[in-house]
Amino acid sequence: QVQLVESGGGLVQAGDSLRLSCVVSGRAFNWYTMGWFRQAPGKVREFVAAIKWIGGSTRYADSVKGRFTISRDNARNTVDLQMNSLKPEDTAIYYCAVGSNFYGGARNYDYWGQGTQVTVSS
């Protein structure tokens, strides 16, 4: 079993930055992909960013490319999401997840955290 716990959400103004962190524990997962997703009220959960645990390759949704950066620390078993130049449309609950397909969507992720709220005011 794998457990994920997110932290770092909050209320900020447009243009501000936030850094989300996800601590992963449980069975060995070096072969997995880590992802961040978000879900706004009334909308489906959408992909934000992903990183390969081994090698560190990354990919991003077009809506966050150039503003968000995903990173991982294998020694600390953490995956972070640095979010800069935040916009009101970034407001959502953000979830980290462990998956098996770097190019897959939410259905390809097997374990999920409880989520952390990010609210960006205009």
Backbone as CSV, one residue per row, in Angstrom:
resi,resn,N_x,N_y,N_z,CA_x,CA_y,CA_z,C_x,C_y,C_z
1,GLN,0.838,-1.189,0.000,0.000,0.000,0.000,0.876,1.243,0.000
2,VAL,0.415,2.277,-0.674,1.138,3.541,-0.775,0.277,4.643,-0.170
3,GLN,0.887,5.471,0.631,0.184,6.609,1.226,0.804,7.908,0.735
4,LEU,-0.049,8.881,0.440,0.392,10.190,-0.028,-0.291,11.270,0.798
5,VAL,0.485,12.257,1.229,-0.050,13.363,2.018,0.440,14.667,1.421
6,GLU,-0.509,15.511,0.981,-0.164,16.805,0.402,-0.181,17.898,1.472
7,SER,0.570,18.946,1.209,0.551,20.128,2.067,0.950,21.339,1.238
8,GLY,0.722,22.529,1.801,1.199,23.751,1.160,0.139,24.599,0.498
9,GLY,-1.103,24.139,0.481,-2.148,24.939,-0.124,-2.462,26.171,0.705
10,GLY,-3.301,27.047,0.137,-3.677,28.244,0.867,-4.392,29.238,-0.021
11,LEU,-4.589,30.428,0.550,-5.241,31.531,-0.157,-4.195,32.569,-0.518
12,VAL,-4.091,32.876,-1.810,-3.116,33.862,-2.275,-3.794,34.788,-3.280
13,GLN,-3.075,35.841,-3.648,-3.567,36.770,-4.659,-2.987,36.420,-6.028
14,ALA,-3.661,36.858,-7.056,-3.173,36.641,-8.410,-1.753,37.193,-8.541
15,GLY,-0.895,36.397,-9.171,0.496,36.777,-9.334,1.421,36.229,-8.272
16,ASP,0.861,35.740,-7.182,1.676,35.176,-6.096,2.155,33.771,-6.447
17,SER,2.945,33.214,-5.544,3.482,31.858,-5.704,3.088,30.989,-4.519
18,LEU,3.020,29.688,-4.759,2.814,28.692,-3.714,3.636,27.469,-4.073
19,ARG,4.033,26.735,-3.063,4.747,25.489,-3.277,3.997,24.381,-2.570
20,LEU,3.526,23.415,-3.318,2.860,22.248,-2.763,3.872,21.120,-2.596
21,SER,3.679,20.335,-1.552,4.565,19.202,-1.304,3.738,17.953,-1.058
22,CYS,4.252,16.827,-1.486,3.577,15.545,-1.299,4.587,14.542,-0.760
23,VAL,4.303,14.003,0.408,5.159,12.985,1.011,4.576,11.619,0.691
24,VAL,5.413,10.737,0.173,4.971,9.412,-0.243,5.589,8.372,0.676
25,SER,4.805,7.443,1.147,5.305,6.365,1.988,4.631,5.057,1.577
26,GLY,5.218,3.965,2.025,4.658,2.672,1.700,5.643,1.811,0.937
27,ARG,5.129,0.914,0.142,5.982,-0.054,-0.538,6.814,0.618,-1.615
28,ALA,7.834,-0.054,-2.067,8.774,0.499,-3.041,8.037,0.958,-4.291
29,PHE,8.428,2.120,-4.797,7.702,2.684,-5.939,8.646,3.352,-6.927
30,ASN,9.887,2.906,-6.947,10.857,3.578,-7.802,10.507,3.538,-9.270
31,TRP,9.670,2.618,-9.679,9.345,2.517,-11.088,8.118,3.305,-11.478
32,TYR,7.547,4.045,-10.550,6.301,4.752,-10.800,6.499,6.174,-11.298
33,THR,5.450,6.712,-11.831,5.345,8.114,-12.191,4.557,8.840,-11.107
34,MET,4.978,10.031,-10.771,4.252,10.858,-9.815,3.554,11.978,-10.573
35,GLY,2.336,12.260,-10.186,1.597,13.308,-10.885,0.881,14.238,-9.932
36,TRP,0.610,15.441,-10.415,-0.265,16.386,-9.730,-1.487,16.625,-10.624
37,PHE,-2.642,16.576,-9.988,-3.898,16.847,-10.664,-4.640,17.915,-9.879
38,ARG,-5.669,18.478,-10.476,-6.488,19.453,-9.754,-7.946,19.323,-10.177
39,GLN,-8.817,19.724,-9.270,-10.243,19.665,-9.539,-10.920,20.903,-8.975
40,ALA,-11.503,21.685,-9.855,-12.249,22.871,-9.466,-13.717,22.491,-9.275
41,PRO,-14.464,23.270,-8.520,-15.882,22.968,-8.302,-16.646,22.843,-9.611
42,GLY,-17.380,21.736,-9.747,-18.194,21.526,-10.939,-17.432,21.083,-12.159
43,LYS,-16.144,20.823,-12.010,-15.328,20.416,-13.156,-14.699,19.055,-12.899
44,VAL,-14.272,18.410,-13.985,-13.609,17.116,-13.848,-12.177,17.320,-13.389
45,ARG,-11.626,16.266,-12.802,-10.244,16.320,-12.369,-9.342,16.389,-13.602
46,GLU,-8.382,17.298,-13.581,-7.526,17.474,-14.744,-6.049,17.326,-14.386
47,PHE,-5.305,16.879,-15.379,-3.867,16.701,-15.241,-3.174,18.057,-15.142
48,VAL,-2.166,18.136,-14.264,-1.365,19.346,-14.127,0.080,19.097,-14.537
49,ALA,0.713,18.104,-13.910,2.114,17.831,-14.200,2.459,16.419,-13.761
50,ALA,3.507,15.862,-14.364,3.974,14.527,-14.005,5.490,14.477,-14.069
51,ILE,6.069,13.579,-13.278,7.514,13.399,-13.272,7.834,11.926,-13.085
52,LYS,8.803,11.437,-13.820,9.236,10.055,-13.642,10.113,9.967,-12.396
53,TRP,9.823,8.999,-11.553,10.592,8.855,-10.317,12.056,8.550,-10.624
54,ILE,12.303,7.732,-11.642,13.661,7.443,-12.083,13.921,8.237,-13.361
55,GLY,14.928,9.069,-13.342,15.267,9.856,-14.527,14.798,11.288,-14.459
56,GLY,13.620,11.519,-13.866,13.153,12.880,-13.658,12.531,13.569,-14.855
57,SER,12.196,12.827,-15.911,11.518,13.466,-17.038,10.206,14.075,-16.561
58,THR,9.842,15.217,-17.146,8.631,15.918,-16.730,7.743,16.247,-17.926
59,ARG,6.469,16.456,-17.617,5.559,16.982,-18.630,4.488,17.790,-17.915
60,TYR,3.896,18.742,-18.635,2.964,19.684,-18.032,1.739,19.883,-18.919
61,ALA,0.647,20.253,-18.270,-0.521,20.704,-19.010,-0.185,22.055,-19.643
62,ASP,-0.756,22.324,-20.799,-0.478,23.588,-21.487,-0.843,24.791,-20.620
63,SER,-1.867,24.637,-19.806,-2.360,25.760,-19.008,-1.382,26.197,-17.916
64,VAL,-0.432,25.344,-17.559,0.506,25.690,-16.479,1.944,25.735,-16.951
65,LYS,2.188,25.370,-18.201,3.552,25.323,-18.723,4.202,26.698,-18.619
66,GLY,5.416,26.728,-18.083,6.132,27.983,-17.918,5.861,28.661,-16.593
67,ARG,4.826,28.226,-15.870,4.498,28.814,-14.560,4.711,27.831,-13.423
68,PHE,4.448,26.552,-13.665,4.558,25.516,-12.637,5.786,24.647,-12.912
69,THR,6.398,24.162,-11.826,7.526,23.259,-11.943,7.345,22.097,-10.976
70,ILE,7.415,20.878,-11.505,7.331,19.688,-10.669,8.736,19.171,-10.424
71,SER,8.983,18.705,-9.205,10.300,18.168,-8.869,10.127,17.058,-7.856
72,ARG,11.146,16.212,-7.733,11.072,15.156,-6.724,12.392,15.020,-6.024
73,ASP,12.315,14.527,-4.810,13.500,14.275,-3.984,13.430,12.812,-3.583
74,ASN,14.214,11.991,-4.264,14.136,10.548,-4.021,14.549,10.191,-2.592
75,ALA,15.482,10.927,-2.030,15.957,10.622,-0.679,14.884,10.921,0.369
76,ARG,14.098,11.981,0.121,13.073,12.369,1.088,11.708,11.816,0.727
77,ASN,11.606,11.164,-0.420,10.326,10.623,-0.901,9.262,11.707,-0.999
78,THR,9.636,12.821,-1.585,8.686,13.914,-1.761,8.602,14.331,-3.221
79,VAL,7.455,14.846,-3.583,7.238,15.429,-4.905,6.617,16.803,-4.689
80,ASP,7.237,17.824,-5.213,6.786,19.196,-5.021,6.236,19.788,-6.311
81,LEU,5.375,20.771,-6.144,4.859,21.530,-7.279,5.024,23.012,-6.956
82,GLN,5.986,23.650,-7.600,6.188,25.080,-7.432,5.281,25.801,-8.411
83,MET,4.416,26.663,-7.877,3.435,27.353,-8.703,3.694,28.850,-8.642
84,ASN,4.061,29.423,-9.764,4.334,30.856,-9.857,3.288,31.540,-10.727
85,SER,3.216,32.855,-10.600,2.288,33.648,-11.415,0.885,33.061,-11.391
86,LEU,0.408,32.785,-10.198,-0.889,32.140,-10.055,-2.020,33.012,-10.566
87,LYS,-3.025,32.358,-11.120,-4.196,33.021,-11.687,-5.454,32.527,-10.968
88,PRO,-6.521,33.323,-10.979,-7.762,32.852,-10.346,-8.233,31.509,-10.901
89,GLU,-7.989,31.256,-12.159,-8.409,29.980,-12.753,-7.583,28.791,-12.274
90,ASP,-6.542,29.032,-11.505,-5.781,27.939,-10.886,-6.442,27.455,-9.597
91,THR,-7.484,28.138,-9.167,-8.183,27.757,-7.944,-8.775,26.356,-8.089
92,ALA,-8.422,25.472,-7.154,-8.872,24.078,-7.210,-8.334,23.335,-5.994
93,ILE,-8.806,22.115,-5.834,-8.152,21.187,-4.907,-7.078,20.465,-5.716
94,TYR,-5.878,20.446,-5.178,-4.743,19.823,-5.852,-4.431,18.481,-5.187
95,TYR,-4.266,17.470,-6.037,-4.010,16.112,-5.569,-2.691,15.608,-6.144
96,CYS,-1.922,14.912,-5.343,-0.787,14.177,-5.892,-1.177,12.712,-5.991
97,ALA,-0.521,12.009,-6.895,-0.895,10.630,-7.165,0.298,9.851,-7.686
98,VAL,0.249,8.531,-7.515,1.256,7.605,-8.025,0.639,6.807,-9.158
99,GLY,1.325,6.781,-10.283,0.777,6.084,-11.439,1.795,5.218,-12.136
100,SER,1.335,4.513,-13.158,2.179,3.581,-13.893,2.425,3.998,-15.326
101,ASN,1.827,5.100,-15.764,1.931,5.525,-17.155,2.237,7.014,-17.195
102,PHE,3.447,7.356,-17.576,3.890,8.746,-17.577,3.001,9.628,-18.446
103,TYR,2.467,9.078,-19.518,1.648,9.864,-20.445,0.155,9.659,-20.222
104,GLY,-0.180,8.934,-19.136,-1.576,8.626,-18.890,-2.305,9.716,-18.137
105,GLY,-3.648,9.584,-18.111,-4.488,10.494,-17.356,-4.796,9.938,-15.983
106,ALA,-5.804,10.525,-15.371,-6.117,10.174,-13.994,-6.394,8.687,-13.815
107,ARG,-6.985,8.050,-14.822,-7.336,6.637,-14.690,-6.110,5.737,-14.609
108,ASN,-4.941,6.272,-14.963,-3.712,5.491,-14.902,-2.972,5.642,-13.581
109,TYR,-3.567,6.357,-12.645,-2.953,6.564,-11.339,-3.692,5.733,-10.298
110,ASP,-2.920,5.033,-9.492,-3.476,4.034,-8.594,-3.685,4.518,-7.167
111,TYR,-2.848,5.436,-6.729,-2.919,5.905,-5.343,-2.983,7.425,-5.340
112,TRP,-3.810,7.956,-4.424,-4.071,9.392,-4.397,-3.976,9.930,-2.976
113,GLY,-3.554,11.185,-2.877,-3.602,11.865,-1.595,-4.994,12.434,-1.356
114,GLN,-5.150,13.091,-0.216,-6.464,13.613,0.162,-6.749,14.978,-0.450
115,GLY,-5.732,15.621,-0.991,-5.903,16.909,-1.645,-5.610,18.081,-0.735
116,THR,-5.218,19.203,-1.346,-4.983,20.442,-0.618,-5.581,21.588,-1.431
117,GLN,-6.266,22.480,-0.739,-7.009,23.557,-1.423,-6.073,24.707,-1.783
118,VAL,-6.169,25.150,-3.028,-5.471,26.350,-3.487,-6.528,27.326,-3.984
119,THR,-6.529,28.521,-3.408,-7.479,29.549,-3.808,-6.708,30.798,-4.209
120,VAL,-6.969,31.284,-5.428,-6.278,32.463,-5.935,-7.322,33.556,-6.157
121,SER,-7.172,34.656,-5.428,-8.119,35.761,-5.552,-7.608,36.760,-6.586
122,SER,-8.547,37.434,-7.225,-8.169,38.403,-8.267,-7.940,39.786,-7.691
